[in-house]
Amino acid sequence: GAVHWDTDWPLLLGAAGIEDIDRMEYRIHYPAPLGSPQRQWLVNITRRSLHQASDRLSAVDRARIEASLDASNPEGIERSSSVFADTTRVVHTGVRPD
């Protein structure tokens, strides 16, 4: 799973005995208008995020996100020509010694 708070991951991983710790950061940028594969990717991560955070969202925010996922909505992810994606991911890796 993903953890979204500020944590010194190299320190924590090292304290857990993990070695050869590395950090990779990559940006995903899909400008508008999105092609079909990019729209599907955005729909998938938005659905997953909604599922994971639903209990922490207000009813208004949840409704707005659900509306963006409605395939019949002309302003939604699947139909709007102005939808874009821009995100950064950070991955920490390491090796557990034998």
C-alpha positions in Angstrom: 0.0 0.0 0.0 0.9 3.6 -0.2 1.7 5.9 2.8 1.2 9.6 2.3 2.8 11.3 5.2 6.2 12.9 5.8 8.4 10.2 7.1 12.1 9.7 7.0 11.8 6.4 5.1 15.5 5.7 4.7 16.0 6.1 8.5 13.0 3.8 9.3 14.1 1.2 6.7 17.7 1.3 8.0 16.5 0.9 11.6 14.5 -2.2 10.4 17.7 -3.7 9.0 17.1 -2.9 5.4 20.3 -2.2 3.4 21.2 -0.6 0.1 18.3 1.8 0.4 17.5 3.9 -2.6 14.9 6.5 -3.5 13.4 7.0 -6.9 11.1 9.9 -7.8 9.2 10.0 -11.1 6.7 12.4 -12.5 3.7 11.4 -14.5 2.4 14.2 -16.8 -0.4 13.7 -19.3 -1.4 17.0 -20.9 -5.0 17.7 -22.0 -6.6 16.3 -24.0 -6.0 12.8 -22.7 -5.9 9.8 -25.0 -8.0 6.7 -24.2 -5.2 4.8 -22.3 -4.4 7.9 -20.1 -8.1 8.5 -19.4 -8.5 4.9 -18.3 -5.4 5.2 -16.1 -6.8 8.3 -14.5 -10.3 6.7 -14.0 -8.6 3.7 -12.3 -6.4 5.7 -9.9 -9.3 8.0 -9.1 -11.6 5.1 -8.3 -8.9 3.5 -6.2 -8.2 6.7 -4.3 -11.9 7.3 -3.7 -12.3 3.8 -2.3 -9.3 4.2 0.0 -10.2 7.7 1.2 -14.0 7.7 1.1 -14.5 7.6 4.8 -12.2 10.7 5.2 -14.0 12.8 2.5 -16.9 15.2 3.0 -20.1 14.2 1.3 -19.6 17.2 -1.1 -16.1 16.1 -2.0 -17.2 12.5 -2.4 -20.0 13.5 -4.7 -17.7 15.7 -6.8 -15.3 12.9 -7.3 -18.1 10.4 -8.1 -19.4 12.9 -10.7 -16.0 13.1 -12.3 -16.1 9.3 -12.7 -19.6 9.3 -14.3 -19.0 8.3 -18.0 -22.1 10.3 -19.0 -20.8 13.5 -17.4 -19.5 15.9 -20.2 -17.2 17.5 -17.6 -16.0 14.1 -16.3 -12.7 12.3 -16.8 -13.9 10.2 -19.7 -15.4 13.1 -21.8 -13.9 16.4 -21.0 -11.2 17.7 -23.3 -9.7 19.8 -20.5 -8.8 16.8 -18.2 -5.1 16.3 -17.6 -3.0 14.4 -15.1 0.2 15.6 -13.3 1.5 13.7 -10.3 4.8 12.6 -8.7 5.5 9.3 -7.1 8.4 8.4 -4.7 9.5 4.8 -4.3 12.0 3.6 -1.7 13.7 0.3 -2.2 16.1 -1.7 -0.2 17.5 -5.2 0.4 16.8 -7.3 3.4 20.0 -9.1 4.3 19.8 -12.9 4.6 
